[in-house]
């Protein structure tokens, strides 16, 4: 398999993006999860690029993910927004999933704001809650920086503060200014695409997880290798298996995410001027 995360490959992808948006250098990178793509439509767009047209990136096949890189301004900040992401369950490698983060950093982005839809493991969580991610558990057992010779960052790096405490504090203030409550907890990433069993959810709770999803950790690992501060927010789109007796479906997850995505967008917009 092609070694995707190399300096040459990242630079080639960056050149293509710069050709389509000459002179544009983003300050903030945003990754929008399932059902949250509407925020990208609010950007004053300079360019909108399908993932598949960028060298070394693959197209998104996930439901509710448009698979476009949107460049422009929002709340006075130059942003590069991933309108949808890549997942392991689409048969993507860890490097394919993380490659966009290296691209966004190469373009100039210095902060990563990352979102996802997740199942609530904590029984007190309700559908529509927003959870500020304090930390994560990589139950996918995939790491994008595994490589014979790391080129874009150190091989060994600290993950003690994978999600920036300073950015979390700014997010709390932004949420308060919007009158929106924020939960705080630990996110665990499973491979998917099957939803978790009740026994798995009980095990995840015992491990210390508050919400479970199928994304995010690869991108966050990449950002930490690059020294890019990360803010992560999960939208609780459903109770995890066993927390309630109702069967889970991707349609219900997408519908709940779309209904609650407005609050996520309001917080991000309120936060942007302080980044």
C-alpha positions as CSV (number, residue, x, y, z in Angstrom):
1,X,0.0,0.0,0.0
2,X,1.2,3.5,-0.8
3,X,2.8,5.4,2.1
4,X,0.4,8.3,2.1
5,X,1.8,10.5,4.9
6,X,5.0,11.7,3.4
7,X,6.3,15.2,3.0
8,X,6.1,15.0,-0.8
9,X,2.5,13.7,-0.8
10,X,1.3,16.3,1.6
11,X,3.0,19.1,-0.3
12,X,1.5,17.9,-3.6
13,X,-2.0,17.9,-2.1
14,X,-1.4,21.4,-0.6
15,X,-0.2,22.7,-4.0
16,X,-3.4,21.5,-5.6
17,X,-5.5,23.3,-3.0
18,X,-3.5,26.5,-3.3
19,X,-4.1,26.5,-7.0
20,X,-7.8,26.4,-6.4
21,X,-7.7,29.1,-3.7
22,X,-4.7,31.3,-4.5
23,X,-3.3,33.3,-1.5
24,X,-5.6,31.7,1.0
25,X,-4.1,30.5,4.3
26,X,-6.5,29.2,6.9
27,X,-6.1,30.0,10.6
28,X,-8.5,27.3,11.9
29,X,-9.3,23.8,10.7
30,X,-12.7,22.4,11.4
31,X,-13.9,18.8,10.9
32,X,-17.7,18.3,10.8
33,X,-19.1,14.9,11.8
34,X,-22.3,13.1,10.9
35,X,-25.2,15.4,10.3
36,X,-23.3,18.6,11.0
37,X,-22.4,19.7,7.5
38,X,-24.7,22.7,7.6
39,X,-22.1,24.9,9.4
40,X,-20.0,24.6,6.2
41,X,-22.8,26.3,4.3
42,X,-22.6,29.3,6.5
43,X,-19.0,30.0,5.5
44,X,-18.3,32.8,3.1
45,X,-16.8,30.4,0.6
46,X,-13.7,31.0,-1.5
47,X,-13.4,27.4,-2.7
48,X,-15.2,24.1,-2.3
49,X,-13.2,21.0,-3.3
50,X,-14.3,17.4,-3.4
51,X,-11.9,15.1,-1.5
52,X,-11.5,12.8,-4.4
53,X,-10.0,15.6,-6.5
54,X,-7.2,16.3,-4.1
55,X,-4.1,14.1,-4.6
56,X,-3.7,11.3,-2.1
57,X,-7.1,11.9,-0.5
58,X,-10.0,9.5,-1.0
59,X,-13.7,10.3,-1.4
60,X,-16.1,9.9,1.5
61,X,-18.7,7.2,1.3
62,X,-20.3,7.8,4.7
63,X,-24.0,8.7,5.0
64,X,-24.4,12.4,5.8
65,X,-20.9,13.3,4.8
66,X,-20.6,15.5,1.6
67,X,-16.9,14.9,1.4
68,X,-15.8,18.4,0.5
69,X,-13.1,20.8,1.8
70,X,-14.6,24.2,2.2
71,X,-12.3,27.2,2.3
72,X,-13.4,30.7,3.3
73,X,-14.2,33.0,6.3
74,X,-16.5,32.6,9.2
75,X,-16.8,35.0,12.1
76,X,-13.8,36.9,10.8
77,X,-11.5,33.9,10.8
78,X,-10.1,32.1,7.8
79,X,-11.2,28.6,8.0
80,X,-10.6,25.3,6.2
81,X,-13.6,23.1,6.9
82,X,-14.0,19.4,6.2
83,X,-17.6,18.9,5.4
84,X,-17.6,15.3,6.4
85,X,-14.7,13.0,7.2
86,X,-13.2,9.6,6.5
87,X,-13.7,6.5,8.6
88,X,-12.0,3.1,9.1
89,X,-15.3,1.4,8.4
90,X,-15.1,2.7,4.8
91,X,-12.1,0.5,4.4
92,X,-9.7,3.4,4.9
93,X,-6.3,3.0,6.6
94,X,-5.3,5.1,9.6
95,X,-3.1,7.2,7.3
96,X,-5.9,7.8,4.8
97,X,-8.1,9.0,7.7
98,X,-5.4,11.3,9.1
99,X,-4.0,12.6,5.9
100,X,-6.4,15.6,5.8
101,X,-5.0,16.9,9.1
102,X,-1.5,17.0,7.7
103,X,-2.8,18.8,4.6
104,X,-4.7,21.4,6.7
105,X,-1.6,22.1,8.8
106,X,0.5,22.4,5.7
107,X,-1.9,25.0,4.4
108,X,-1.4,27.0,7.5
109,X,-4.1,26.0,10.0
110,X,-2.8,26.2,13.6
111,X,-5.8,25.0,15.6
112,X,-8.1,22.0,15.0
113,X,-11.8,22.0,16.0
114,X,-13.2,18.5,15.6
115,X,-16.8,17.2,16.0
116,X,-18.6,13.9,15.9
117,X,-21.9,12.2,16.6
118,X,-21.6,9.7,19.4
119,X,-23.7,7.3,21.5
120,X,-24.2,8.2,25.1
121,X,-22.7,5.6,27.5
122,X,-23.3,7.7,30.6
123,X,-27.0,7.0,31.4
124,X,-27.5,10.7,32.4
125,X,-26.8,11.8,28.8
126,X,-29.7,12.7,26.6
127,X,-30.1,12.9,22.9
128,X,-29.0,16.3,21.7
129,X,-26.5,16.9,24.5
130,X,-23.1,18.2,23.6
131,X,-20.0,16.7,25.3
132,X,-16.7,18.5,25.5
133,X,-14.1,15.8,24.9
134,X,-11.6,15.7,27.8
135,X,-9.7,12.6,26.5
136,X,-10.2,9.6,24.3
137,X,-9.6,5.8,24.3
138,X,-8.4,4.5,20.9
139,X,-10.2,1.1,20.9
140,X,-9.8,1.0,17.1
141,X,-6.1,0.1,17.8
142,X,-5.1,2.0,14.7
143,X,-2.4,4.7,14.7
144,X,-1.7,6.9,11.7
145,X,1.9,7.7,12.7
146,X,3.1,4.1,12.5
147,X,5.7,4.4,9.7
148,X,9.3,3.2,8.9
149,X,10.5,6.8,9.0
150,X,8.2,9.6,10.3
151,X,8.7,12.7,8.1
152,X,6.2,15.3,9.4
153,X,6.7,15.0,13.1
154,X,8.4,13.1,15.9
155,X,7.8,9.3,16.2
156,X,7.3,9.6,20.0
157,X,5.2,12.4,21.4
158,X,3.1,13.3,24.5
159,X,-0.6,12.7,24.5
160,X,-1.2,13.9,28.1
161,X,-3.3,16.8,26.8
162,X,-4.5,15.5,23.5
163,X,-7.5,17.9,23.8
164,X,-6.2,21.4,24.8
165,X,-7.3,22.5,28.3
166,X,-7.0,26.1,27.1
167,X,-9.3,25.5,24.2
168,X,-11.8,23.6,26.4
169,X,-12.0,26.7,28.7
170,X,-12.7,28.9,25.7
171,X,-15.4,26.5,24.6
172,X,-17.0,26.6,28.0
173,X,-17.2,30.4,27.8
174,X,-18.5,30.3,24.3
175,X,-21.3,27.8,25.3
176,X,-22.2,29.9,28.3
177,X,-22.5,33.0,26.1
178,X,-24.9,31.1,23.9
179,X,-26.9,29.7,26.8
180,X,-26.0,26.1,25.8
181,X,-25.1,23.5,28.4
182,X,-21.9,21.4,27.8
183,X,-21.3,17.9,29.2
184,X,-17.7,16.9,29.6
185,X,-16.3,13.4,29.3
186,X,-14.2,10.7,27.6
187,X,-14.8,9.5,24.1
188,X,-14.0,6.0,23.0
189,X,-13.6,5.1,19.3
190,X,-14.7,1.7,18.0
191,X,-14.2,0.5,14.5
192,X,-17.8,0.1,13.3
193,X,-19.8,0.0,11.1
194,X,-21.9,-2.3,13.3
195,X,-23.1,-0.6,16.5
196,X,-21.7,-1.8,19.8
197,X,-23.2,-4.7,21.7
198,X,-24.6,-4.0,25.2
199,X,-21.7,-6.1,26.7
200,X,-19.2,-3.9,24.8
201,X,-20.9,-0.8,26.1
202,X,-20.7,-2.0,29.7
203,X,-17.0,-2.8,29.1
204,X,-16.4,0.7,27.7
205,X,-18.1,2.3,30.7
206,X,-15.8,0.2,33.0
207,X,-12.9,1.6,31.0
208,X,-14.0,5.1,31.8
209,X,-15.8,6.1,28.6
210,X,-18.8,8.4,28.5
211,X,-19.6,8.3,24.8
212,X,-18.7,6.0,21.9
213,X,-18.3,6.7,18.2
214,X,-16.4,5.5,15.1
215,X,-14.1,8.4,14.3
216,X,-11.9,11.3,15.6
217,X,-9.0,9.5,17.3
218,X,-6.8,9.2,14.1
219,X,-7.2,12.9,13.3
220,X,-6.4,13.9,16.9
221,X,-3.3,11.8,17.1
222,X,-2.1,13.4,13.9
223,X,-2.7,16.9,15.2
224,X,-0.8,16.1,18.4
225,X,2.2,14.8,16.4
226,X,2.2,18.2,14.6
227,X,1.8,20.2,17.8
228,X,-1.6,21.5,16.7
229,X,-4.0,22.2,19.7
230,X,-7.3,20.3,19.4
231,X,-10.8,21.1,20.6
232,X,-13.2,18.1,20.4
233,X,-17.0,18.2,20.9
234,X,-19.3,15.2,20.6
235,X,-23.0,15.5,19.8
236,X,-24.9,12.8,21.6
237,X,-27.1,11.4,18.9
238,X,-28.4,8.3,20.6
239,X,-28.1,6.2,23.8
240,X,-25.5,3.5,23.4
241,X,-26.7,-0.1,23.1
242,X,-28.0,-1.4,26.4
243,X,-28.5,2.1,27.9
244,X,-32.1,1.9,26.5
245,X,-34.1,-0.9,25.0
246,X,-34.6,0.7,21.6
247,X,-32.7,-0.8,18.5
248,X,-30.1,1.6,17.0
249,X,-30.2,2.8,13.3
250,X,-28.0,5.1,11.3
251,X,-31.1,7.0,10.2
252,X,-32.0,7.8,13.8
253,X,-28.4,8.9,14.5
254,X,-28.3,11.2,11.4
255,X,-31.7,12.7,12.2
256,X,-30.8,13.5,15.8
257,X,-27.5,14.9,14.8
258,X,-29.1,17.2,12.2
259,X,-31.7,18.4,14.7
260,X,-29.1,19.3,17.4
261,X,-26.3,20.5,15.0
262,X,-27.5,24.1,15.3
263,X,-26.3,24.3,18.9
264,X,-22.9,22.9,17.9
265,X,-22.6,25.5,15.1
266,X,-23.6,28.3,17.5
267,X,-20.8,27.3,19.9
268,X,-18.2,27.1,17.2
269,X,-19.2,30.5,15.7
270,X,-19.1,32.1,19.2
271,X,-15.7,30.4,19.8
272,X,-14.0,31.4,16.5
273,X,-13.2,35.1,17.3
274,X,-11.2,34.0,20.4
275,X,-9.0,31.5,18.4
